[in-house]
């Protein structure tokens, strides 16, 4: 099981037995990547999206550019680069879903307020 960090928010965007991706505590833009039980890497703003949208054939070099040590950490844990790519894609998809749900809820509330205002004006 992956260790718990005081630097990550409670609910991860992605988690399996070797990888965990979530938000950096006190930041809605930066992410944390856990590899195994000991490796904790900050993924700066925008990098999760960039890595998730990278074509499979280019992900190895893109990850190397992001952090040259990641390949070593992945090999050490028996994780293939494509496994990390899938995790990044799933974390990004969950993040996008959460954002869309938040926006939809905000729109519903606004529409409800406007409907109430229209009713008041009509009466």
C-alpha positions in Angstrom: 0.0 0.0 0.0 1.2 3.5 -0.8 2.2 5.6 2.2 0.1 8.6 3.2 1.6 12.1 2.8 0.8 15.2 4.8 1.4 17.0 1.5 -1.4 15.5 -0.6 -5.1 16.2 -0.3 -7.2 13.4 1.0 -8.8 12.1 -2.2 -6.4 11.1 -5.0 -7.2 11.6 -8.7 -5.6 8.2 -9.4 -4.4 5.3 -7.2 -3.3 1.7 -7.7 -0.9 -0.4 -5.8 2.3 1.3 -7.1 1.2 4.8 -8.3 -0.8 7.6 -6.8 -1.6 11.0 -8.2 -3.4 13.8 -6.4 -3.4 17.5 -5.5 -0.6 19.1 -3.6 -2.1 20.3 -0.3 -2.9 24.0 -0.4 -2.6 24.1 -4.2 -5.4 23.5 -6.7 -2.9 23.7 -9.6 0.0 21.5 -8.6 -0.1 17.7 -8.3 1.9 15.1 -6.5 3.0 11.8 -8.0 3.9 8.9 -5.7 5.9 6.0 -7.1 5.9 3.1 -4.6 6.1 3.9 -1.0 9.1 6.3 -1.0 9.2 8.5 -4.1 7.1 11.7 -4.0 7.4 14.1 -6.9 5.7 17.4 -7.5 4.0 17.8 -10.9 3.9 21.6 -11.5 0.8 23.4 -12.9 0.0 22.3 -16.4 2.3 19.3 -16.6 -0.4 16.7 -15.8 -2.4 17.9 -18.7 0.6 18.1 -21.0 1.8 14.5 -20.1 -1.7 13.1 -20.4 -2.2 14.6 -23.9 1.2 13.4 -25.1 1.0 10.6 -27.7 2.1 7.2 -26.4 5.1 7.1 -28.7 6.5 10.4 -27.3 5.7 9.9 -23.6 9.1 8.4 -22.7 11.1 11.4 -23.9 8.5 13.9 -22.5 8.7 12.3 -19.0 12.5 12.3 -19.2 12.4 16.0 -19.9 10.1 16.6 -17.0 12.3 14.6 -14.6 15.2 12.5 -15.7 15.0 10.3 -12.6 11.5 9.0 -13.2 12.6 6.2 -15.5 14.9 4.9 -12.7 12.1 5.1 -10.1 9.7 3.3 -12.4 12.1 0.5 -13.2 12.9 0.2 -9.5 9.1 -0.5 -8.8 8.6 -2.7 -11.9 6.4 -0.1 -13.6 6.5 0.5 -17.4 6.4 4.0 -18.8 3.1 3.2 -20.5 1.6 2.3 -17.1 2.5 5.7 -15.8 1.1 7.3 -18.9 -2.3 5.5 -18.3 -2.3 6.7 -14.7 -1.6 10.3 -15.8 -4.4 10.1 -18.4 -6.9 8.7 -15.9 -5.9 11.3 -13.3 -6.4 14.1 -15.9 -9.7 12.6 -17.0 -10.9 12.6 -13.4 -9.8 16.1 -12.9 -11.6 17.3 -16.0 -14.7 15.5 -14.9 -14.6 17.1 -11.4 -14.2 20.6 -13.0 -17.1 19.9 -15.4 -19.3 18.8 -12.5 -18.3 21.9 -10.5 -19.2 24.2 -13.5 -22.5 22.4 -14.1 -23.5 22.7 -10.5 -22.6 26.4 -10.5 -24.7 26.9 -13.7 -27.7 25.1 -12.1 -27.5 27.3 -9.1 -27.3 30.4 -11.2 -30.3 29.3 -13.4 -32.3 28.6 -10.2 -31.5 32.1 -8.9 -32.5 33.7 -12.2 -35.7 31.7 -12.3 -36.6 32.9 -8.8 -35.8 36.5 -9.8 -38.1 36.2 -12.9 -40.9 34.8 -10.7 -40.5 37.7 -8.3 -40.6 40.2 -11.2 -43.6 38.5 -12.8 -45.6 38.7 -9.5 
